[in-house]
Amino acid sequence: MEEENINVDEFVFESLLEDSTTKIEEKEDTLCSSGVLDMNKLLSVISSQFQAQSLEIKEMKSQFEAQDARWATRLEEQETRLTTKLSQITEHISAQVTVQLKEQDARVSQVSSQMQELKTQISEEQDKVKADVEELKDRLRDLQLNRPMVSTSSVKVNTPSFDGTTPFQIFKLQFEKTADTNKWNAEDKVAQLFVALKGAAAKILQTIPNCESSSYEALMAAVERRYGSEHRRQIFQIELQNRKQKASESLQEFTTEVERLAHLAYAHKSAEYIEDMKIHSFVNGIRDENTRYSALACPKSRFAETVSFALTHETASLLSNRTFKAHRVEIEEPAWTKKFLEEMHKMLEKSGETRKKNDGVVKCFNCGKGGYIARNCNMESNRPNYLSGRKRKAEEDQPTLKSTQSLN
C-alpha cells in the first residue's frame, strides 16, 4: 500500500468492517437467545423452591395450630382447676372468719358486760370514798376546833433546846429536822419554839410584839438576829485567815476548827470556793514546817485528801525521828532560892492575915494602902530585890540549862 501510494491511516477497510459488524450482531443474537434460556431456567428453579417453601410454611402453620389447640386445652384445664381450688379456699376462709367473728363477738359481749360491772363497782366505790372524805372532813374540823395547842401524842423526836451557847445554825437545822420528822404545822412550830428557848435566849420573847408572836418566821428571824452569824462573816473570815495550829493542838482538832470557820465565813459562797479556802487556810496554818512544805509541794484538789496527806506525813516524820538516850543530870540549887522561897512564904502568910483582918479589902504590898495592888503602885519598892538577883543568877546559869535540855 505504501508502494501504491496509499495512506494507511486514512484507508478504510469497508469489507472488514462489514464482516465484523455482521459477526458481532450474530454473536449478540446468540447471546440473547442463550440469556433468555438462562432466565427461564432461573425462574423455573425459583418457582420450584417457592412452592417447596410454601409447603413447608403450611406444614409449620398446621403444627403451630395444633400446639395452640393443645395449649388452649391445657389453659382451660388449669383455669378450671384454679377456679375449683379458689372456690374451696374461699369457702374455708369464710368459714374460719365467720367462726372467729362469732368468737370475737362473744368475747366483746363478755368484756362489755365486765366493763359494765366495773363501772357499777367504781361508781359504788366513788360514792363510798366521797362519803368517807366527808366524814374525814367533819372529823378534821372537829379536831381543829377541839385539839390542844401542842399535840404531844404525835411527837416522834424530842425538841432540841437553845440557850444561846450553842451555834444558832446547828439549832436551826436540828429544829427544822425535828419539825419535818414530827410533821408539825405552823402552829406546832411556834409552840415548840416557845418551849425550846431557854435561859438568856428566852428573853427574846419579851421583845416580840403580840402581832408577830404567832408567826414562826418572825420568831426564828428574831432569834437569828440575836444569835445568828450572818453579821459576823467578816470576823470569821479574819479568824480563818489568822488561824494557826496551836502547840497543844492536834491536826484533827485543827482540821475541825478550820472547817467550822470556813463554813461560817463563806456560807454564801459555792462549795468549790469553800473547799479552796479550807485547803489554803489548813496548809498555811500547819505548825510543823516539814509537813507544811510537803503539803505545799504536793497540792491536792480535795480538802479530805490534803488532810489525809498531812496526817500521813506527820506520822511518817514521827516514826522516822531518831531516839536519844537521856542521862540524868543533877543540878545543885543555889543558896538564894531557899531564902527567896522562905521570904515569899512569909509574905503570903502576911497577905492572908491582912486580907482576913481587912474583910476582903485589897491592899498594896508595897505601900500598905488599900484600893489597888502592888503592880499599880507608884512608890518605890521597899522589898528586897530577890527577883533581880534570881534573874541575874538565871542568866549566869543559862548555858548549863541549855546543855541539860539538849541532853534530855
C-alpha positions, 0 to 999 in steps of 0.5 A: 500500500505504501508502494501504491501510494496509499495512506494507511491511516486514512484507508478504510477497510469497508469489507472488514468492517462489514464482516465484523459488524455482521459477526458481532450482531450474530454473536449478540443474537446468540447471546440473547437467545442463550440469556433468555434460556438462562432466565427461564431456567432461573425462574423455573428453579425459583418457582420450584423452591417457592412452592417447596417453601410454601409447603413447608410454611403450611406444614409449620402453620398446621403444627403451630395450630395444633400446639395452640389447640393443645395449649388452649386445652391445657389453659382451660384445664388449669383455669378450671382447676384454679377456679375449683381450688379458689372456690374451696379456699374461699369457702374455708376462709369464710368459714374460719372468719365467720367462726372467729367473728362469732368468737370475737363477738362473744368475747366483746359481749363478755368484756362489755358486760365486765366493763359494765360491772366495773363501772357499777363497782367504781361508781359504788366505790366513788360514792363510798370514798366521797362519803368517807372524805366527808366524814374525814372532813367533819372529823378534821374540823372537829379536831381543829376546833377541839385539839390542844395547842401542842399535840404531844401524842404525835411527837416522834423526836424530842425538841432540841433546846437553845440557850444561846451557847450553842451555834444558832445554825446547828439549832436551826437545822436540828429544829427544822429536822425535828419539825419535818420528822414530827410533821408539825404545822405552823402552829406546832412550830411556834409552840415548840419554839416557845418551849425550846428557848431557854435561859438568856435566849428566852428573853427574846420573847419579851421583845416580840410584839403580840402581832408577830408572836404567832408567826414562826418566821418572825420568831426564828428571824428574831432569834437569828438576829440575836444569835445568828452569824450572818453579821459576823462573816467578816470576823470569821473570815479574819479568824480563818485567815489568822488561824494557826495550829496551836502547840497543844493542838492536834491536826484533827482538832485543827482540821475541825476548827478550820472547817467550822470557820470556813463554813461560817465565813463563806456560807454564801459562797459555792462549795468549790470556793469553800473547799479552796479556802479550807485547803489554803487556810489548813496548809498555811496554818500547819505548825510543823514546817516539814509537813507544811512544805510537803503539803505545799509541794504536793497540792491536792484538789480535795480538802479530805485528801490534803488532810489525809496527806498531812496526817500521813506525813506527820506520822511518817516524820514521827516514826522516822525521828531518831531516839536519844538516850537521856542521862540524868543530870543533877543540878545543885540549887543555889543558896538564894532560892531557899531564902527567896522561897522562905521570904515569899512564904512569909509574905503570903502568910502576911497577905492572908492575915491582912486580907482576913483582918481587912474583910476582903479589902485589897491592899498594896504590898508595897505601900500598905494602902488599900484600893489597888495592888502592888503592880499599880503602885507608884512608890518605890519598892521597899522589898528586897530585890530577890527577883533581880538577883534570881534573874541575874543568877538565871542568866549566869546559869543559862548555858548549863540549862541549855546543855541539860535540855539538849541532853534530855 
